[in-house]
Amino acid sequence: MKFLIFYLFAINSYGIYVMYSDKEKARKGQWRISENRLFIVALLFGSLGIMVGMKKFRHKTQHYKFIYGIPSIFLVQLYLIYKLYV
């Protein structure tokens, strides 16, 4: 259980960082982080971090696949965690 909590904290912190990093790269006109990579982080249980990063940095908030996709992934992950540990 401790490992799961540590993992969730780490992957979600990384999700926030990736969203921040991509936003900064967008502002500077640099090479961006692919949307596939952002979704991979979300699928690895970093969806909460991606959502926090979206809100905090106002990044990818106009893209429907992020507006609906990331929260959908989050809800599925909540259900999986609930079923696994309850």
Beta strands, then each sheet from edge to edge (+ up, - down):
end
